[in-house]
Amino acid sequence: MRNFLLRIINLFYPNTCSSCGEDLHALLKTKICDKCKKAFPAIKGLVCQKCGMPLPDGGEFCYMCRKYPREHNFDKMRSVYLYKDNVRKLILKFKYSNRAFLAKDFGLFMYETMKNYSFYDETDFMIPVPLNILRRIKRGYNQAELLAEVLSLKSNVPVLKNVLFRKKITKQQFKLSKIERAKNIKDSFSVKNNEFVKDKIILLIDDIATTLATISACSLVLKRAGAKKVYALTFARD
């Protein structure tokens, strides 16, 4: 009888996995089933102590962090999944297909990773990586801000909004090469009130990190504004 009622509920209020499309329990609040979550390419095991890149062959730092130790302005960064397969498809839905509700699942997965690294315990404030105003209006939301709000509820670390902002409109990063991304994003960010971040440990939040140009640019202006340390956490890493 119970299963029959659930089928009736799902008929009028369908609850399906956003990744595989399979039916979910009618009362389940998640939008990603356990089977899909287990199949996602999780970043685990040995990782670069600086940027969090997986190190299947061991070591302390990845090639880029060894060769260019001053290229990244953040102190440490970690990510939950590799940006490929169904993770990539979900992020594209999240950003470009009005699937803002995925922030809840993404944020919970990020919190599970955040708990594994003790340096996040130092965090005073979270700051979502800002979108430029045109993209924010077109999309209707800043996906990084939604993720930060979920993380804040779980971790009790407050979110600082309207402190870090983009002062110029740039091209979309995914269309550019690594060198072009660095040039495109250079001098794009500013801190509105230095007192909010002075002597504070900041955790930057974003959905995906690719060349790390955006995270590094944000970290640089935050440190110039007086931030003591800047960590970063993203849902995926390319």
NUTOR-636198 format. One record per residue: residue in three letters; x, y, z of N, C-alpha, C, O in turn. Coordinates in steps of 0.001 Angstrom, whole numbers, padded with zeros to 6 digits, always signed. Layout:
residues N
ALAXYZXYZXYZXYZ;...
//
This chain:
residues 238
MET+000832-001209+000000+000000+000000+000000+000873+001268+000000+000603+002229-000720;ARG+001922+001236+000827+002805+002396+000937+003483+002684-000402+003538+003832-000844;ASN+003996+001635-001040+004647+001822-002335+003685+002351-003384+004057+003143-004250;PHE+002434+001897-003291+001418+002368-004228+001174+003860-004043+001066+004595-005025;LEU+001086+004318-002791+000864+005734-002507+002043+006581-002986+001869+007691-003491;LEU+003238+006032-002815+004420+006762-003267+004421+006906-004787+004822+007940-005321;ARG+003975+005870-005470+003894+005950-006933+002890+007019-007358+003117+007741-008328;ILE+001780+007114-006627+000757+008125-006932+001324+009523-006717+001096+010424-007525;ILE+002067+009702-005619+002675+010999-005324+003674+011377-006409+003714+012516-006872;ASN+004480+010393-006802+005480+010652-007840+004856+010946-009193+005461+011611-010034;LEU+003651+010452-009395+002953+010702-010658+002634+012184-010803+002752+012749-011891;PHE+002231+012807-009706+001870+014228-009735+003044+015131-009372+003145+016257-009860;TYR+003920+014635-008523+005088+015407-008108+006343+014539-008301+006937+014075-007328;PRO+006732+014328-009543+007853+013420-009823+009160+013871-009182+009527+015046-009236;ASN+009846+012922-008580+011141+013183-007961+012135+012214-008586+012140+011024-008270;THR+012965+012729-009465+013906+011873-010181+015337+012372-009987+015572+013547-009704;CYS+016266+011467-010143+017688+011812-010025+018086+012741-011167+017809+012455-012332;SER+018725+013835-010834+019124+014811-011851+020255+014301-012735+020541+014881-013782;SER+020891+013226-012314+021988+012676-013103+021534+011543-014022+021766+011596-015230;CYS+020884+010513-013455+020501+009346-014255+019028+009325-014648+018637+008580-015546;GLY+018214+010132-013985+016792+010183-014321+015936+009129-013648+014723+009093-013854;GLU+016547+008274-012848+015776+007235-012162+014892+007845-011072+015207+008891-010503;ASP+013779+007163-010799+012861+007645-009768+013514+007607-008395+014236+006671-008050;LEU+013239+008654-007623+013696+008715-006244+012490+008585-005328+011350+008784-005748;HIS+012750+008254-004097+011681+008197-003099+010951+009535-003085+011587+010588-003101;ALA+009639+009500-003056+008833+010716-003158+009152+011735-002081+009044+012939-002314;LEU+009546+011264-000900+009810+012175+000215+011292+012512+000361+011679+013269+001251;LEU+012115+011946-000517+013551+012205-000448+013849+013623-000921+013338+014057-001954;LYS+014675+014344-000165+014965+015733-000503+016141+015873-001475+016292+016906-002126;THR+016961+014842-001567+018098+014903-002470+017648+014797-003924+016587+014245-004216;LYS+018460+015326-004825+018165+015251-006256+019202+014411-006993+019201+014352-008223;ILE+020086+013761-006240+021092+012883-006828+021065+011571-006054+021222+011564-004833;CYS+020867+010464-006758+020742+009180-006083+022096+008680-005582+023143+009128-006051;ASP+022068+007757-004634+023301+007221-004048+024154+006506-005084+025382+006568-005034;LYS+023502+005827-006027+024248+005089-007052+025092+006047-007894+026258+005773-008180;CYS+024492+007169-008284+025225+008155-009083+026338+008803-008273+027446+009005-008768;LYS+026031+009123-007030+027035+009757-006179+028263+008861-006028+029393+009343-006091;LYS+028049+007569-005831+029151+006633-005673+029983+006507-006950+031173+006198-006899;ALA+029335+006753-008104+030027+006620-009390+030783+007894-009787+031594+007867-010713;PHE+030527+008996-009101+031212+010246-009434+032720+010092-009202+033137+009400-008273;PRO+033544+010743-010055+035004+010645-009926+035531+011472-008756+035977+012605-008932;ALA+035474+010897-007581+035894+011606-006363+037403+011786-006322+038161+010915-006750;ILE+037823+012924-005803+039246+013177-005575+039580+012661-004184+039102+013190-003180;LYS+040397+011633-004139+040743+011039-002850+042170+010510-002902+042799+010479-003960;GLY+042657+010103-001769+044041+009638-001719+045006+010804-001654+044681+011857-001106;LEU+046183+010621-002207+047213+011655-002164+046883+012796-003111+046532+012578-004271;VAL+047002+014016-002600+046760+015208-003417+047859+016229-003154+048538+016173-002128;CYS+048026+017149-004076+048978+018242-003903+048615+019042-002660+047459+019430-002489;GLN+049574+019287-001807+049319+019996-000556+048941+021453-000769+048412+022100+000135;LYS+049211+021969-001961+048858+023357-002268+047498+023441-002957+046567+024040-002419;CYS+047380+022849-004138+046181+023054-004965+045186+021911-004931+044083+022040-005463;GLY+045554+020782-004311+044612+019679-004202+044519+018779-005417+043637+017922-005471;MET+045397+018941-006391+045400+018086-007568+045778+016660-007165+046731+016471-006408;PRO+045042+015643-007660+045380+014256-007323+046811+013905-007733+047283+014316-008794;LEU+047485+013149-006889+048861+012724-007154+048922+011196-007112+049324+010622-006100;PRO+048528+010538-008196+048503+009060-008197+049866+008428-007975+049952+007295-007501;ASP+050934+009145-008311+052284+008609-008132+052946+009094-006851+054132+008847-006632;GLY+052189+009783-006005+052728+010247-004734+053422+011591-004842+053361+012250-005880;GLY+054079+011991-003770+054738+013289-003725+053976+014264-002858+052883+013962-002378;GLU+054558+015442-002657+053928+016457-001810+053211+017523-002629+052145+018003-002242;PHE+053810+017896-003778+053226+018927-004617+053129+018444-006063+053911+017598-006498;CYS+052162+018989-006802+052023+018655-008211+053118+019375-009016+053831+020225-008483;TYR+053237+019033-010272+054290+019601-011118+054202+021123-011175+055214+021808-011026;MET+052983+021664-011393+052815+023109-011539+053145+023856-010248+053746+024929-010290;CYS+052756+023295-009101+053037+023969-007833+054513+023885-007459+055019+024744-006737;ARG+055205+022856-007948+056658+022770-007735+057400+023747-008650+058332+024430-008225;LYS+056970+023800-009906+057674+024626-010887+057379+026105-010704+058263+026946-010868;TYR+056123+026423-010361+055727+027832-010193+055123+028023-008802+053917+028236-008684;PRO+055932+027951-007757+055413+027990-006385+054702+029284-006014+053928+029309-005058;ARG+054953+030358-006758+054315+031641-006419+053171+032005-007369+052623+033106-007302;GLU+052821+031076-008248+051779+031389-009223+050404+031473-008593+049575+032284-009006;HIS+050155+030630-007584+048850+030604-006927+048899+031437-005646+049758+031224-004790;ASN+047986+032370-005525+047991+033301-004389+047217+032798-003179+047287+033402-002109;PHE+046480+031700-003331+045774+031124-002194+046746+030271-001383+047824+029917-001862;ASP+046354+029945-000152+047221+029137+000698+047027+027644+000448+047998+026895+000333;LYS+045785+027224+000366+045477+025832+000037+044117+025768-000630+043246+026600-000375;MET+043943+024760-001496+042657+024557-002143+042359+023068-002232+043258+022253-002442;ARG+041102+022728-002072+040663+021356-002243+039370+021336-003071+038611+022305-003084;SER+039141+020219-003757+037940+020037-004572+037376+018650-004294+038085+017766-003812;VAL+036089+018467-004603+035415+017208-004290+035560+016188-005406+035910+015034-005161;TYR+035288+016621-006643+035291+015699-007776+036119+016243-008934+036408+017437-009014;LEU+036491+015328-009830+037091+015729-011087+035990+016192-012035+034887+015645-012040;TYR+036302+017193-012825+035322+017770-013749+035255+016928-015019+035857+017273-016035;LYS+034517+015821-014952+034346+014969-016116+033096+014106-015951+032510+014035-014871;ASP+032706+013457-017038+031577+012528-017042+030308+013201-016500+029984+014324-016888;ASN+029603+012522-015614+028324+013043-015130+028470+014263-014223+027539+015059-014102;VAL+029622+014413-013589+029856+015616-012781+029855+016843-013686+029249+017863-013358;ARG+030526+016741-014811+030563+017844-015777+029154+018169-016272+028776+019338-016348;LYS+028385+017144-016605+027018+017351-017103+026151+018043-016056+025359+018927-016383;LEU+026304+017636-014803+025503+018243-013735+025868+019700-013505+024990+020536-013289;ILE+027152+020007-013552+027575+021396-013363+027038+022279-014479+026612+023406-014225;LEU+027052+021788-015693+026505+022561-016813+025009+022796-016626+024507+023874-016945;LYS+024298+021802-016115+022872+021982-015816+022687+023018-014711+021813+023881-014786;PHE+023518+022913-013699+023469+023821-012549+023660+025275-012977+022974+026170-012484;LYS+024591+025500-013894+024943+026862-014285+024079+027417-015416+023750+028603-015427;TYR+023717+026561-016361+023110+027082-017585+021678+026599-017862+021050+027046-018822;SER+021167+025696-017031+019821+025170-017279+018875+025395-016108+017922+024642-015909;ASN+019155+026443-015335+018264+026848-014248+018020+025729-013232+016896+025539-012767;ARG+019077+024994-012892+018949+023928-011889+019575+024375-010575+020441+023701-010018;ALA+019122+025513-010100+019685+026076-008868+019514+025141-007678+020295+025192-006729;PHE+018480+024276-007727+018222+023370-006604+019368+022380-006376+019471+021787-005302;LEU+020233+022199-007387+021370+021285-007220+022381+021806-006200+023234+021054-005729;ALA+022287+023069-005866+023211+023651-004887+023149+022911-003554+024159+022801-002859;LYS+021991+022413-003200+021856+021727-001908+022699+020459-001876+023439+020230-000919;ASP+022592+019633-002919+023389+018405-002967+024875+018718-003116+025709+018140-002419;PHE+025201+019636-004026+026601+020005-004231+027218+020527-002930+028331+020154-002559;GLY+026471+021393-002253+026967+021981-001009+027209+020939+000074+028183+021027+000822;LEU+026322+019955+000155+026489+018887+001150+027714+018041+000835+028449+017650+001742;PHE+027940+017755-000454+029122+016987-000841+030397+017777-000510+031396+017206-000073;MET+030345+019100-000726+031487+019946-000418+031750+019981+001087+032902+020006+001520;TYR+030698+019982+001865+030859+019995+003317+031525+018710+003808+032341+018742+004729;GLU+031175+017583+003192+031791+016310+003563+033297+016348+003327+034068+015804+004117;THR+033710+016990+002242+035145+017144+001961+035779+018147+002915+036886+017931+003406;MET+035084+019230+003171+035590+020278+004056+035931+019710+005438+036919+020115+006050;LYS+035121+018783+005922+035337+018199+007241+036623+017366+007316+037165+017142+008398;ASN+037100+016914+006156+038282+016051+006128+039601+016804+006280+040649+016195+006496;TYR+039544+018132+006165+040777+018921+006200+040720+019916+007357+039889+020824+007373;SER+041608+019730+008314+041561+020514+009548+041813+021993+009323+041375+022814+010129;PHE+042518+022365+008233+042821+023786+008054+041566+024614+007798+041577+025829+007991;TYR+040491+023969+007366+039240+024712+007175+038622+025144+008509+037774+026036+008546;ASP+039048+024509+009596+038528+024873+010920+038930+026292+011317+038317+026893+012199;GLU+039961+026820+010660+040448+028160+010983+039589+029265+010364+039698+030430+010746;THR+038744+028897+009416+038039+029884+008601+037170+030830+009421+036387+030400+010268;ASP+037320+032117+009157+036461+033127+009791+035217+033421+008946+034113+033556+009474;PHE+035414+033519+007627+034306+033838+006728+034445+033085+005405+035552+032784+004958;MET+033314+032791+004797+033290+032290+003432+032954+033442+002489+032144+034309+002817;ILE+033580+033441+001322+033261+034428+000301+033067+033702-001030+033999+033061-001517;PRO+031876+033789-001629+031672+033167-002939+032351+033984-004028+032353+035214-003980;VAL+032929+033297-005009+033527+033997-006147+032410+034718-006892+031436+034076-007288;PRO+032516+036026-007094+031413+036786-007694+031323+036631-009211+032321+036393-009892;LEU+030102+036772-009719+029858+036834-011159+029827+038292-011583+029563+039176-010769;ASN+030098+038544-012865+029889+039922-013315+028381+040179-013411+027593+039240-013529;ILE+027998+041421-013361+026601+041804-013211+025727+041302-014360+024580+040916-014137;LEU+026254+041302-015587+025457+040852-016724+025166+039358-016646+024047+038919-016914;ARG+026184+038580-016277+025985+037138-016164+025063+036808-015004+024278+035863-015079;ARG+025154+037582-013933+024273+037365-012777+022816+037612-013168+021932+036840-012797;ILE+022571+038671-013902+021205+038992-014338+020675+037929-015289+019527+037501-015170;LYS+021506+037504-016229+021088+036509-017213+020790+035165-016556+019797+034516-016888;ARG+021641+034750-015632+021482+033444-014981+020427+033487-013899+019735+032497-013665;GLY+020297+034624-013236+019316+034751-012168+019873+034442-010790+019197+034663-009786;TYR+021083+033941-010730+021715+033615-009450+023207+033416-009673+023666+033170-010789;ASN+023949+033532-008574+025370+033217-008588+025520+031838-007963+025254+031667-006773;GLN+025938+030858-008744+026000+029480-008258+026956+029336-007079+026707+028530-006182;ALA+028036+030097-007064+028989+030032-005952+028348+030534-004658+028620+030018-003574;GLU+027506+031535-004790+026810+032081-003618+025838+031063-003032+025724+030941-001813;LEU+025141+030335-003897+024205+029298-003433+024958+028193-002698+024499+027705-001665;LEU+026096+027805-003225+026914+026775-002576+027404+027246-001212+027389+026486-000244;ALA+027836+028498-001140+028330+029055+000120+027240+029082+001182+027509+028837+002358;GLU+026019+029377+000774+024908+029421+001724+024632+028046+002327+024370+027932+003524;VAL+024690+027009+001505+024494+025642+002002+025622+025264+002951+025381+024713+004025;LEU+026853+025561+002552+028018+025257+003395+027954+025999+004732+028322+025458+005775;SER+027489+027224+004682+027390+028029+005898+026410+027414+006891+026668+027386+008094;LEU+025288+026923+006380+024285+026297+007242+024833+025043+007921+024496+024756+009070;LYS+025675+024301+007211+026230+023066+007759+027413+023322+008697+027577+022626+009698;SER+028227+024314+008370+029468+024534+009107+029394+025657+010139+030269+025778+010997;ASN+028341+026480+010050+028185+027652+010919+029243+028725+010673+029454+029600+011513;VAL+029903+028654+009524+030838+029712+009131+030055+030742+008320+029473+030380+007298;PRO+030016+032010+008734+029216+033018+008038+029731+033341+006635+030921+033207+006348;VAL+028817+033767+005775+029147+034152+004403+029217+035674+004299+028317+036380+004754;LEU+030290+036164+003699+030406+037593+003426+030006+037852+001986+030656+037375+001055;LYS+028927+038613+001807+028477+038973+000466+028760+040451+000216+028875+041244+001151;ASN+028867+040799-001037+029062+042196-001442+030331+042820-000847+030389+044027-000610;VAL+031331+041988-000614+032636+042479-000166+033645+042321-001299+034374+043255-001635;LEU+033673+041134-001876+034489+040879-003062+033592+041003-004285+032545+040360-004358;PHE+033995+041819-005236+033153+041982-006425+034006+042174-007674+035185+042521-007603;ARG+033378+041939-008804+034055+042125-010094+033893+043573-010515+032782+044104-010537;LYS+034994+044203-010846+034929+045607-011222+034925+045802-012734+034831+046932-013214;LYS+035025+044707-013489+034922+044827-014942+034315+043552-015514+034401+042482-014911;ILE+033709+043681-016668+033083+042545-017342+034127+041862-018212+034782+042505-019033;THR+034277+040563-018027+035281+039801-018761+034625+038759-019660+033432+038477-019555;LYS+035436+038202-020536+034958+037109-021379+034789+035864-020512+035377+035764-019436;GLN+033975+034907-020991+033819+033658-020257+035122+032870-020312+035709+032688-021378;GLN+035566+032402-019139+036866+031768-019019+036986+030460-019802+038052+030158-020338;PHE+035900+029680-019873+036011+028354-020477+036327+028412-021975+036721+027407-022566;LYS+036155+029579-022585+036437+029725-024006+037902+030085-024281+038317+030175-025436;LEU+038680+030289-023214+040037+030808-023365+041103+029785-022964+040832+028837-022227;SER+042327+030003-023473+043464+029177-023084+043924+029596-021687+043426+030579-021139;LYS+044868+028858-021112+045355+029177-019774+045956+030576-019721+045669+031340-018799;ILE+046787+030917-020703+047416+032243-020733+046358+033329-020918+046409+034374-020270;GLU+045404+033073-021804+044339+034049-022050+043467+034234-020822+043000+035341-020555;ARG+043241+033154-020064+042426+033253-018850+043085+034159-017816+042426+034987-017186;ALA+044386+033990-017652+045112+034811-016687+045042+036286-017057+044841+037138-016191;LYS+045209+036593-018350+045132+037984-018821+043709+038514-018692+043501+039666-018309;ASN+042731+037669-019012+041327+038070-018990+040862+038447-017588+040101+039397-017403;ILE+041334+037687-016609+040838+037865-015249+041677+038842-014428+041269+039252-013341;LYS+042853+039216-014948+043753+040100-014209+043090+041433-013875+042461+042049-014735;ASP+043228+041875-012635+042679+043146-012154+041160+043227-012306+040604+044314-012471;SER+040494+042074-012250+039033+042048-012411+038280+042161-011097+037080+042435-011091;PHE+038978+041951-009973+038299+041902-008681+038765+043027-007759+039859+043572-007902;SER+037901+043346-006822+038213+044383-005853+037478+044081-004549+036438+043423-004551;VAL+038020+044562-003453+037389+044410-002144+036763+045741-001762+037429+046776-001781;LYS+035489+045713-001419+034754+046950-001154+035157+047593+000167+035314+048811+000242;ASN+035322+046790+001200+035676+047325+002515+036735+046421+003149+036439+045305+003577;ASN+037962+046913+003202+039076+046102+003703+038887+045628+005139+039412+044581+005516;GLU+038153+046375+005932+037985+046033+007339+037284+044695+007534+037479+044035+008554;PHE+036473+044292+006566+035768+043019+006694+036721+041823+006609+036455+040774+007196;VAL+037819+041979+005885+038718+040837+005667+040076+040997+006352+040859+040048+006387;LYS+040365+042168+006890+041659+042413+007507+041920+041450+008657+041115+041338+009582;ASP+043059+040754+008590+043496+039795+009610+042561+038589+009743+042600+037881+010749;LYS+041725+038355+008732+040793+037233+008754+041274+036098+007848+042042+036311+006910;ILE+040806+034897+008152+041070+033737+007298+039825+033491+006457+038745+033220+006984;ILE+039991+033588+005159+038870+033556+004230+038842+032232+003476+039884+031699+003095;LEU+037641+031710+003267+037444+030520+002443+036664+030919+001194+035488+031274+001277;LEU+037320+030860+000036+036668+031143-001238+035880+029922-001695+036347+028790-001578;ILE+034692+030161-002211+033819+029083-002672+033497+029271-004143+033128+030365-004570;ASP+033639+028199-004922+033248+028239-006330+032814+026848-006768+033053+025865-006067;ASP+032171+026771-007939+031681+025480-008414+032787+024661-009069+032843+023444-008894;ILE+033668+025320-009824+034700+024592-010548+035984+025401-010624+035958+026626-010740;ALA+037112+024695-010557+038422+025318-010741+039087+024646-011935+039154+023419-012014;THR+039574+025457-012854+040242+024896-014039+041726+025260-013997+042536+024491-013481;THR+042086+026421-014533+043491+026854-014485+043837+027525-013158+045000+027840-012905;LEU+042839+027743-012316+042991+028398-011010+043225+029900-011133+043553+030556-010145;ALA+043062+030451-012332+043283+031885-012548+042306+032731-011739+042700+033735-011146;THR+041042+032335-011711+040029+033117-010991+040261+033057-009487+040251+034088-008815;ILE+040469+031854-008956+040724+031694-007526+041963+032476-007108+041971+033115-006056;SER+043008+032429-007927+044250+033142-007616+044052+034658-007637+044574+035373-006781;ALA+043289+035140-008629+043032+036578-008729+042238+037075-007522+042519+038144-006982;CYS+041249+036294-007106+040463+036668-005918+041333+036650-004667+041244+037545-003827;SER+042166+035635-004550+043041+035509-003382+044002+036684-003282+044271+037189-002192;LEU+044514+037112-004423+045471+038212-004436+044865+039497-003884+045477+040159-003047;VAL+043665+039855-004346+043058+041109-003874+042645+041000-002410+042680+041994-001686;LEU+042256+039808-001966+041896+039631-000564+043116+039790+000335+043023+040378+001413;LYS+044249+039271-000100+045471+039419+000697+045975+040855+000675+046496+041356+001672;ARG+045818+041505-000455+046199+042917-000521+045313+043767+000383+045723+044827+000858;ALA+044083+043281+000615+043158+043994+001497+043403+043653+002959+042749+044205+003844;GLY+044344+042745+003218+044709+042446+004598+044336+041071+005105+044573+040771+006276;ALA+043752+040208+004253+043389+038868+004701+044628+038111+005173+045678+038169+004533;LYS+044503+037416+006274+045627+036687+006847+045964+035455+006017+047128+035204+005704;LYS+044937+034692+005667+045085+033515+004814+043859+033407+003911+042779+033895+004247;VAL+044042+032763+002764+042917+032511+001866+042963+031050+001440+043908+030605+000790;TYR+041920+030313+001822+041746+028941+001376+040671+028929+000288+039963+029917+000091;ALA+040558+027809-000409+039525+027699-001446+038953+026290-001450+039649+025315-001166;LEU+037673+026207-001777+036975+024924-001880+036051+024987-003077+035234+025899-003196;THR+036185+024005-003974+035311+023962-005149+034653+022587-005246+035152+021599-004706;PHE+033536+022552-005940+032842+021294-006141+033629+020386-007079+033718+019181-006845;ALA+034201+020955-008139+034924+020156-009118+036241+020801-009503+036458+021996-009305;ARG+037119+019968-010061+038447+020408-010496+038746+019827-011863+038651+018618-012072;ASP+039110+020701-012792+039418+020258-014146+040915+019987-014273+041384+019601-015344;
//
